[in-house]
Amino acid sequence: MAHQQIPGLDPTATPSGTGCVECMAGDGPGWWFHLRRCAACGHIGCCDSSPAQHGTKHAREAGHPLLTSFEPDEDWFWNIETDQYYEGPELAPPTAHPASKSTPGPWDKVPGDWERQLH
């Protein structure tokens, strides 16, 4: 599907930060496995494998079903309502968290048994 046909995608929306907004604000365990970016507003949330799953929670609550990866070297869009991948336009930079940031992260918050806590 061409990106011109994807409603609710705003390529000019800039990311809300370099980490999960809610985890960094103290909502949940404070760490994430991977990051997701809302394609409508730029909200950065943690992925569904992360304990808190803030990316999808934001998408459902805000009515913004399109998410994209906020990981280096990943370029895809996912619609949480249709469970489909899409190709889309290049989004406003940055398109990923800084490569210097750890995954999972932030490293000082990641518990020793983090792999057991993944979904």
N, C-alpha and C positions, 0 to 999 in steps of 0.2 A: 504494500500500500504506500503510495507516495505521501510525503509529509504534508503536502498541501491539503490532503483529505483527512487529516487528523485534527478534529476539533479539540480545543482546550490545550493546545500546545503553544507556548509563547517563547520563541527563541531568544527574545531580548531580556527575559527575566534572569537576573543574576542570582548566583547561589547565596543562601542565607549565611554561609560561613564555611569553615573547613571541617566541621564535625557535626554529629547529630545534635540538633538544637535542644531537644528535650533531655537527652543524656547529659549534655554539658550544663544544663540548668538544674540538674539534680533529680529529674523525673526518671526513676528506674535505677538500674545498676551503675550507670555512669560510663559504660563502655559498649563498644559495638564490634561486630565482625566485619561487615562491609557497609558502605554508605550508599544511599539512594537519593536522587534529586528529583523533586517534583518538576515535571516539564511545563506546568502551568504557572507556578509562582517562584520556583527556585528553592523551596524549602528543602533542607538537608535533614534526612532522617536515617535511622539504622535499618538494615535489611531484615527480611523475615527470618533469617537464621540467627540473628541477634536476639538476646533475651527479651528486649522490650518491643521490637518490631515497630518502631515509630514511623518509618517511612510509609508503610501501608496504612497505619492508623491515620496519619495525616491525609493520605489520599482519600480514604473513606469519609472522614469527618469534613473535609473541605470540598468534597465532590470533584476532586482533581485526580482522575483515574490513571493518568499517564505518569509513569516513573521511568527514570533512566539511571544508569549506574553513575556513581561519583567516584569510581575507582580508576586509577591510571590504566590506559590502554584498553578500556572497555567502551564500546559504542553501540548501545542498543536502547530501545524503548519497550516498556512492558505496560500493557493495559490490565489493571487489576480486575476490571469488570468483565472483560472478554477472555482473559488468560491468553492473550496473543502478543507476540513480539512484532514490532514495527521498525521500519527504517525511518529516520527523521532528519531534520536539518541539524546543522551544527548549532549548538547553543552558545549563549554568551559565556565568555570565560570567567573563571576557570572551569574546565570541564571535568576536573577530578581534584580530589584532595591533594595537597603537596606530596610528592613522592617521598619526602623525608619523614612523613607521618607514618607510624606503624599500622599494620593490619594484622590482628585486631588492634583497636586503639581506643582512647589514648593509652599508650603502653603502661603508664603509671597507675592506671585504673583497672587494667585487665587482671583478673584473678588467675592464680596458678592452674586451676582446673577449668579454664575457660572452654576448652573443647567439650567437656561434659555438659556445659550449660547452653550449648547451641541447640536450636530447633531443627 
